Amino acid sequence: MSETNQLTSNEVITLSIFSGDNNVKLASKLSGKTIQYKTKKPSTVTGGYRRNFKIMEVDDVFESQSTSEQCVCVYVADLDVEGAPLKYRTLHVNRIKTLT
């Protein structure tokens, strides 16, 4: 699969497509998408190192003061927990592994 700046509804992309994106472009790519996120520690929900979220909106894109990594504050549906309420999460961009 070639990495392009255009996403179709069925396209799966990986982190490298985000390299060099400005904040507005990154927020646009993430909004409305389903992501697979790699956690630092095993998840208490899934037991593994992967979580699945549907990004409803991107609230902010920023650089972490403690790690200098690019982060996003997103309003998400947790796809790993049936009936879970929507909530805000801060995610490190470099841990987003796939996007559909």
ROFITOR-839915 format. One record per residue: x, z, y of N, C-alpha, C, O, CB in turn; residue in one letter. Coordinates in pm, whole numbers, plus 32768, in hexadecimal, padded with zeros to 4 digits. Each point is the difference from the previous one (the first is absolute). Glycine has a CB too. Example, Ala and Ser with C-alpha at 12.3 -4.5 7.8 and 13.67 -1.06 7.14 Angstrom:
<sites>
{site {8527, 830C, 7DC7}, {7FA7, 8000, 8077}, {805A, 8000, 8078}, {8068, 8042, 7FFE}, {7EDB, 803B, 7F8D}, A}
{site {809A, 7F3B, 80DE}, {8052, 8006, 8077}, {7FB3, 8049, 806D}, {8033, 8011, 806F}, {8043, 7F18, 7F52}, S}
</sites>
This chain:
<sites>
{site {8054, 8000, 7F8B}, {7FAC, 8000, 8075}, {8058, 8000, 807B}, {8062, 804A, 8006}, {7EE7, 802E, 7F7F}, M}
{site {8096, 7F38, 80DA}, {804F, 7FFF, 807B}, {7FCA, 8068, 8060}, {7F88, 801B, 8003}, {80AC, 7EF1, 7FDD}, S}
{site {8027, 812D, 806F}, {7FD6, 8063, 8061}, {7FE5, 7FBA, 8084}, {805B, 7FC5, 803C}, {802A, 80F1, 7F51}, E}
{site {7F00, 7F4F, 809F}, {7FDA, 7FC2, 807C}, {7FC0, 8069, 8058}, {7FE5, 8070, 7FD5}, {7FFC, 7EB1, 7FBB}, T}
{site {8006, 80B9, 80ED}, {7FBF, 805C, 805C}, {7F69, 7FFA, 7FF3}, {7FBB, 8053, 803B}, {8105, 7F95, 8060}, N}
{site {7F0A, 7FBA, 7F1C}, {7F71, 7FF3, 7FEC}, {7FDB, 8040, 7F7B}, {8042, 7FE8, 7F9B}, {7FB7, 7F44, 80EF}, Q}
{site {7F9F, 8126, 7F75}, {7FD3, 803F, 7F86}, {7F77, 7FCB, 7FDB}, {7FA8, 7FF5, 8055}, {80DE, 80D9, 7FE0}, L}
{site {7F6A, 7F11, 7F4D}, {7F7C, 7FDB, 7FD0}, {7FC3, 807C, 7FC1}, {8046, 8063, 7FE9}, {7FFF, 7EAA, 7FF0}, T}
{site {7F3C, 80F0, 800C}, {7FBD, 8078, 7FCC}, {8033, 802A, 7F76}, {7FF3, 8075, 7FDD}, {7F46, 7F48, 80A6}, S}
{site {8100, 7FEA, 7F2F}, {802F, 8021, 7F7A}, {8098, 800A, 7FF5}, {8034, 8017, 7F94}, {7F03, 7F7A, 8015}, N}
{site {810F, 805F, 80C5}, {8091, 7FFF, 7FFD}, {8037, 808E, 7FF4}, {7FCD, 805C, 803F}, {8034, 7ED3, 804A}, E}
{site {8065, 80E2, 7F25}, {8045, 807F, 7FF1}, {808A, 7FEE, 803D}, {8048, 7FA2, 7FDD}, {7F36, 809E, 7F50}, V}
{site {80A7, 801A, 812E}, {8084, 7FF7, 803D}, {804A, 8082, 7FEA}, {7FC6, 8065, 7FDA}, {7FE4, 7EFA, 80D3}, I}
{site {80D7, 809C, 7F6B}, {8053, 8077, 7FF1}, {803F, 8023, 8085}, {7FF3, 7FB5, 8062}, {803A, 8013, 7EAD}, T}
{site {8018, 80A7, 80F5}, {8036, 8038, 807B}, {804E, 7F9F, 8055}, {7FF5, 8004, 807B}, {8013, 80CF, 7F0F}, L}
{site {8047, 7ED6, 803B}, {8058, 7FAA, 8050}, {7FB3, 7FAD, 8067}, {803B, 7FD6, 8063}, {8060, 8021, 7EDB}, S}
{site {7EE6, 7FF2, 80AD}, {7FB2, 7FB3, 8061}, {7FF2, 804C, 8083}, {7FE5, 7FC3, 8067}, {7F9F, 7FCF, 7EDD}, I}
{site {808C, 80F3, 80BB}, {7FF3, 8050, 8079}, {807F, 8002, 8053}, {7FFB, 8027, 8075}, {7F5F, 8062, 7F14}, F}
{site {8116, 7F4F, 8040}, {8080, 8009, 8045}, {7FFA, 7FB7, 8086}, {7FDF, 7F89, 8006}, {8097, 8088, 7F1E}, S}
{site {7FAB, 8037, 8144}, {8008, 7FC4, 8084}, {7F7C, 7FF2, 8049}, {7FFD, 7FCE, 8070}, {80C4, 7FBC, 7F3C}, G}
{site {7ED2, 80A1, 8018}, {7F7E, 7FF6, 8043}, {7FF5, 8065, 8071}, {802E, 8071, 7FF5}, {7F6A, 7F40, 7F36}, D}
{site {802B, 8023, 8143}, {7FE5, 805F, 806A}, {7F86, 8053, 7FD9}, {7FBD, 7FE2, 7F9D}, {80A7, 7F83, 8113}, N}
{site {7F7F, 8102, 7F9D}, {7F96, 805E, 7FDC}, {7F77, 7FBE, 7FF8}, {7FB2, 801E, 7FA5}, {80D2, 8094, 80C7}, N}
{site {7F5D, 7EF6, 7FF0}, {7F7D, 7FBE, 8001}, {7FF1, 7FA6, 7F86}, {7F97, 7FFF, 7FC0}, {8065, 8008, 813B}, V}
{site {806B, 7FAF, 7EE4}, {7FFD, 7FA7, 7F8D}, {7FF2, 8050, 7F7E}, {7FB4, 7FD9, 7FA7}, {80D9, 7F7F, 80D7}, K}
{site {7FBC, 8115, 7F77}, {7FF9, 8054, 7F89}, {7F74, 803B, 7FF1}, {7FC7, 7FFD, 7F93}, {812E, 8039, 8083}, L}
{site {7ED4, 7FFE, 8055}, {7F79, 8039, 7FFC}, {7F9B, 7F97, 7FD7}, {7FA4, 801D, 7FB3}, {809B, 8087, 80FF}, A}
{site {7FD1, 7EE3, 7F7E}, {7FA6, 7F92, 7FDD}, {8009, 7FDF, 7F6C}, {7F9A, 7FE6, 7FC0}, {807E, 7FBF, 8128}, S}
{site {805F, 805C, 7EE1}, {8012, 7FE1, 7F71}, {7FC5, 806B, 7FA5}, {7FD0, 7FE2, 7F93}, {8100, 7FA2, 80A9}, K}
{site {7F33, 80F8, 7FF1}, {7FD1, 806E, 7FAC}, {7F6A, 8018, 8009}, {7FC3, 802C, 7F9E}, {811B, 8039, 807F}, L}
{site {7EE6, 7F80, 8054}, {7F72, 801E, 8015}, {7FA7, 7FB8, 7F9B}, {8009, 7F86, 7FEF}, {8026, 809B, 8103}, S}
{site {7F7C, 802C, 7ECC}, {7FA2, 7FC8, 7F9F}, {803B, 7FDF, 7F79}, {7FBA, 7FC9, 7FAB}, {7FD0, 7FDF, 8114}, G}
{site {80F2, 8078, 7F2B}, {8044, 7FDE, 7F82}, {8004, 8076, 7FA0}, {7FF6, 8074, 8029}, {8093, 7EE4, 8054}, K}
{site {7F87, 8088, 7F04}, {8016, 8065, 7F98}, {8096, 8005, 7FE6}, {8040, 7F99, 7FEC}, {7ED9, 8041, 7FAB}, T}
{site {811E, 809F, 8067}, {8091, 800E, 7FEC}, {801D, 8058, 7F87}, {7FAE, 8052, 7FD7}, {8077, 7F91, 811E}, I}
{site {8051, 8008, 7ED5}, {8037, 805B, 7F9C}, {8074, 8045, 8047}, {8058, 7FBE, 8037}, {7F63, 7FB1, 7EFC}, Q}
{site {8044, 8114, 80CB}, {8062, 8050, 804A}, {8053, 8052, 7FA0}, {7FCA, 8044, 7FA8}, {7F9D, 7FC4, 811F}, Y}
{site {811D, 7FF4, 7F49}, {805B, 804D, 7FAA}, {8016, 8089, 8040}, {8030, 800B, 8070}, {8042, 7F21, 7F3C}, K}
{site {7F69, 813C, 800A}, {8010, 8088, 8032}, {808C, 8035, 7FE5}, {8045, 7FD1, 7FA4}, {7EC7, 8058, 8038}, T}
{site {811E, 8037, 8074}, {8084, 803C, 7FEE}, {8003, 805D, 7F87}, {8063, 8007, 7FB8}, {7FC4, 7FE7, 813F}, K}
{site {7F6A, 805A, 7EF4}, {7FF2, 805D, 7F91}, {7F8C, 7FD3, 7FA9}, {7FAD, 7FB2, 802D}, {80B2, 810E, 805C}, K}
{site {7F9A, 7F6F, 7EFB}, {7F8D, 7FDB, 7FAC}, {7F7D, 802B, 8042}, {7FF5, 806E, 8036}, {809B, 7FA8, 7EFC}, P}
{site {7F0F, 7F93, 80C9}, {7F7D, 801A, 803A}, {7FB5, 8068, 7FAF}, {8002, 7FFC, 7F85}, {7FF8, 7F1C, 80D6}, S}
{site {7FC5, 8145, 7FE9}, {7FAC, 8061, 7FBB}, {7F7F, 7FBF, 7FD0}, {7FBA, 8037, 7FAB}, {80A9, 8082, 80E0}, T}
{site {7F7D, 7ED3, 7FAC}, {7F86, 7FB9, 7FDB}, {8017, 7FA6, 7F87}, {7FB3, 8004, 7FA0}, {8004, 8002, 814F}, V}
{site {80B3, 7FA9, 7F16}, {8017, 7F9E, 7F95}, {806B, 802C, 7F9C}, {8005, 7FCC, 7F90}, {7FB7, 7F84, 8110}, T}
{site {8099, 810E, 7F87}, {806D, 802B, 7FAA}, {807A, 7FA5, 8007}, {806B, 8023, 7FCF}, {7EEC, 8040, 7F9C}, G}
{site {8099, 7F2A, 80D3}, {806E, 7FA1, 800D}, {8033, 7FFA, 8090}, {7FE2, 8055, 8053}, {7FC0, 7F27, 7EEF}, G}
{site {80AC, 801B, 80D8}, {803B, 7FEE, 8084}, {7FBB, 7F92, 8050}, {8038, 7FD0, 8062}, {80A0, 8080, 7F41}, Y}
{site {7EB2, 7F88, 8035}, {7FB6, 7F96, 8045}, {7F76, 8032, 8027}, {7FBD, 8044, 7FB2}, {80C2, 7F0C, 7FCF}, R}
{site {7F57, 808C, 80F8}, {7F78, 801C, 802F}, {7FC6, 7F7D, 8035}, {804A, 7FA8, 802C}, {7FEF, 814B, 800E}, R}
{site {7F45, 7F02, 7FC2}, {7FBB, 7F87, 802E}, {7F9E, 8025, 806E}, {7FAD, 8059, 7FF1}, {806B, 7F3C, 7F2B}, N}
{site {7FF5, 8024, 8154}, {7FAC, 801A, 8074}, {7FC8, 7F7E, 8037}, {8041, 7F97, 7FF9}, {8045, 8137, 803C}, F}
{site {7F03, 7F3A, 8002}, {7FC6, 7F92, 804E}, {800C, 802A, 8091}, {7FC7, 8066, 8029}, {7F94, 7F52, 7F1C}, K}
{site {80EF, 7FFB, 8109}, {8014, 8021, 808D}, {7F8A, 7FCC, 8051}, {7FE7, 7F88, 8008}, {8115, 806F, 7FDC}, I}
{site {7EBB, 8066, 8056}, {7F8B, 7FDE, 8050}, {802A, 7FDA, 808F}, {7FC9, 7FA3, 803B}, {7FAA, 80F8, 7F38}, M}
{site {80EE, 7FAF, 80C2}, {8036, 7FE1, 8085}, {808A, 803D, 800F}, {8023, 8062, 7FBE}, {7EF4, 7F95, 80A2}, E}
{site {8137, 7FCB, 7FF7}, {8085, 8034, 8021}, {7FF4, 8043, 8088}, {7FDE, 7FBF, 8063}, {809B, 7F8C, 7F14}, V}
{site {7FA3, 8136, 808D}, {7FF4, 804C, 807C}, {8080, 7FF8, 8053}, {7FF9, 7FFA, 807B}, {7F66, 80A0, 7F13}, D}
{site {8115, 7F67, 8030}, {807F, 8001, 8049}, {8070, 7FCD, 7FA7}, {7FFD, 8011, 7F86}, {7FB4, 80AF, 8107}, D}
{site {80B1, 7F01, 7FB0}, {807D, 7FD8, 7FBD}, {806F, 8040, 8052}, {8005, 7FEF, 807A}, {7F9C, 7F31, 7F2B}, V}
{site {80B8, 8129, 801A}, {8065, 804A, 804A}, {807C, 8016, 7FAA}, {8000, 7FE3, 7F88}, {7F4C, 808D, 80FD}, F}
{site {811D, 7FC2, 7FBA}, {807B, 8023, 7FB9}, {8004, 8097, 7FEC}, {7FEF, 804B, 8060}, {808B, 7EEC, 8001}, E}
{site {7F9D, 80F5, 7F25}, {8008, 808E, 7FE1}, {8075, 803F, 804C}, {806F, 7FCA, 7FFE}, {7F2C, 800D, 7F1E}, S}
{site {804C, 8098, 8124}, {806C, 8045, 8048}, {8065, 803D, 7FA0}, {8076, 8009, 8021}, {7EEB, 8027, 8099}, Q}
{site {8072, 7FFA, 7ED0}, {805C, 8042, 7FA3}, {8050, 7F9F, 7FAA}, {8072, 801E, 7FDC}, {7EF1, 809F, 8021}, S}
{site {8062, 7ECF, 7FE1}, {8045, 7FA3, 7FA6}, {8023, 7F7A, 8040}, {804B, 7FB1, 7FC6}, {7F3E, 80BD, 7F80}, T}
{site {8042, 7F77, 8131}, {8011, 7F81, 8046}, {7FC4, 7F8A, 7FB4}, {8020, 7F8D, 801C}, {80AF, 80CF, 8048}, S}
{site {7ED9, 7FC0, 7F3A}, {7FBE, 7F97, 7FB5}, {7F7D, 7FD9, 8046}, {7FC1, 8051, 8043}, {80A6, 8004, 7EE5}, E}
{site {7F72, 7F2C, 80C6}, {7F83, 7FD1, 8038}, {7F8B, 8039, 7FAF}, {8001, 7FFC, 7F85}, {806F, 7F2F, 80CE}, Q}
{site {7F2D, 810A, 7FF3}, {7F8C, 803E, 7FC1}, {7F80, 7FC7, 803C}, {8001, 7FC5, 806C}, {8082, 810E, 7F69}, C}
{site {7F10, 7F40, 7FE2}, {7F7D, 7FDB, 8032}, {7FA1, 8074, 7FEA}, {8003, 8042, 7F98}, {8027, 7EC9, 8039}, V}
{site {7F81, 810F, 8091}, {7F93, 805E, 7FF1}, {7F86, 7FA9, 7FE5}, {7FD8, 7FB0, 8055}, {808F, 8106, 8046}, C}
{site {7F5E, 7F5A, 7EEF}, {7F93, 7FA8, 7FD6}, {7F87, 8052, 7FD3}, {800E, 8070, 7FD0}, {8099, 7EE2, 7FEB}, V}
{site {7EE3, 8074, 8055}, {7F83, 803A, 7FD0}, {7FE3, 7FB9, 7F7E}, {7FED, 7F86, 7FFE}, {7FB9, 80B1, 80ED}, Y}
{site {8057, 8014, 7EA6}, {7FFB, 7FC1, 7F7C}, {7F92, 8035, 7FA6}, {7FCF, 8070, 8010}, {8122, 7F6E, 8006}, V}
{site {7EEA, 7FCE, 7F8C}, {7FAF, 8027, 7F8D}, {8062, 8014, 7F8D}, {8052, 7FA9, 7FE4}, {7EDD, 7FD8, 806D}, A}
{site {80C8, 80F1, 7F6C}, {8057, 801E, 7F8F}, {7FC1, 7FC1, 7F83}, {7F99, 802F, 7FD1}, {80BA, 80AB, 809A}, D}
{site {7FEC, 7EBF, 7F60}, {7FC9, 7FB8, 7F8E}, {8019, 8046, 7F7B}, {7FC8, 7FD9, 7F99}, {8058, 7F57, 80E7}, L}
{site {8035, 8137, 7F81}, {801F, 804A, 7F86}, {7F9F, 8073, 7FE6}, {8001, 803C, 7F95}, {80ED, 7F86, 808C}, D}
{site {7EBE, 805D, 8042}, {7FA2, 806F, 7FF4}, {7F74, 7FCC, 801F}, {7FE1, 7FDB, 8071}, {80D2, 80CE, 7FD0}, V}
{site {7EFA, 7F56, 7F5A}, {7F77, 7FCE, 8012}, {7FB4, 805A, 8061}, {7FFC, 807A, 7FF0}, {8006, 7F25, 7F27}, E}
{site {7FC2, 8021, 814E}, {7FAF, 804A, 8061}, {804E, 804E, 8068}, {7FC5, 804D, 804B}, {7F96, 7FC2, 7F06}, G}
{site {8128, 7FDE, 80B6}, {8051, 8048, 8063}, {7FDA, 7FD4, 808C}, {7FE7, 7F89, 8017}, {80D7, 808B, 7F44}, A}
{site {7F3C, 8049, 8103}, {7FDF, 7FDB, 808A}, {8072, 7FB2, 8041}, {8075, 8010, 7FDB}, {7EF7, 80BC, 8036}, P}
{site {8072, 7EE2, 8050}, {8067, 7FBB, 804E}, {804F, 8068, 804D}, {7FC9, 8063, 8030}, {7FA9, 7ECC, 7FE3}, L}
{site {8111, 80BA, 7FF9}, {8052, 805D, 804E}, {807C, 7FBC, 8036}, {8028, 7F96, 7FD1}, {7F83, 8126, 7FA5}, K}
{site {8091, 7F84, 80ED}, {807B, 7FCD, 803B}, {8077, 802B, 7FAB}, {8006, 8070, 7FCF}, {7F94, 7F95, 8117}, Y}
{site {80C5, 7F9E, 7F0B}, {807D, 801C, 7FBA}, {8072, 7FC0, 804E}, {7FEF, 7F95, 803C}, {7F9C, 8077, 7EE3}, R}
{site {80E7, 8034, 80DE}, {8079, 7FC5, 8038}, {8053, 7FCD, 7F8B}, {8022, 804C, 7FA5}, {7FDC, 804E, 8127}, T}
{site {8022, 7EE5, 7F37}, {804A, 7FC1, 7F93}, {8080, 7FC2, 8035}, {8003, 7FC9, 806E}, {7F27, 800A, 7F18}, L}
{site {8141, 8036, 802B}, {807D, 7FBA, 8021}, {7FF1, 7F6D, 7FD7}, {7FDB, 7FE3, 7F8E}, {80B0, 80F2, 8054}, H}
{site {7F91, 7ED2, 8078}, {7FEE, 7F71, 7FE6}, {8055, 7FD3, 7F8B}, {7FD5, 7FAD, 7FB0}, {7FF9, 802D, 8141}, V}
{site {80AC, 805B, 7F02}, {8058, 7FD3, 7F93}, {7FD2, 802E, 7F76}, {803C, 7FDA, 7F9C}, {807E, 8029, 8107}, N}
{site {7EDD, 804E, 7F56}, {7FC8, 802A, 7F80}, {7F84, 7FB1, 7FD9}, {7FC9, 8014, 7F93}, {8092, 80CE, 8099}, R}
{site {7F79, 7EC3, 802C}, {7F8F, 7FAA, 7FDF}, {8036, 7F90, 7FA9}, {8051, 7FAF, 802D}, {7F32, 8089, 80AB}, I}
{site {8051, 7FC4, 7EAB}, {803C, 7FA4, 7FA0}, {7FB0, 7F7E, 7FEE}, {803C, 7F97, 7FEC}, {8022, 812F, 7FA2}, K}
{site {7F21, 7F40, 8079}, {7FB2, 7F85, 7FF7}, {7F8A, 8008, 805F}, {7FD4, 806C, 8028}, {8071, 7F74, 7EE7}, T}
{site {7F8A, 7FAD, 8115}, {7F92, 7FF5, 805E}, {7FA8, 7F8E, 7FD3}, {8030, 7F90, 7FEC}, {805C, 80CB, 80D3}, L}
{site {7EF2, 7FBE, 7F30}, {7FA4, 7F95, 7FD8}, {7F89, 7FFD, 805E}, {7FA7, 7FAD, 7FEF}, {80A0, 8069, 7F22}, T}
</sites>
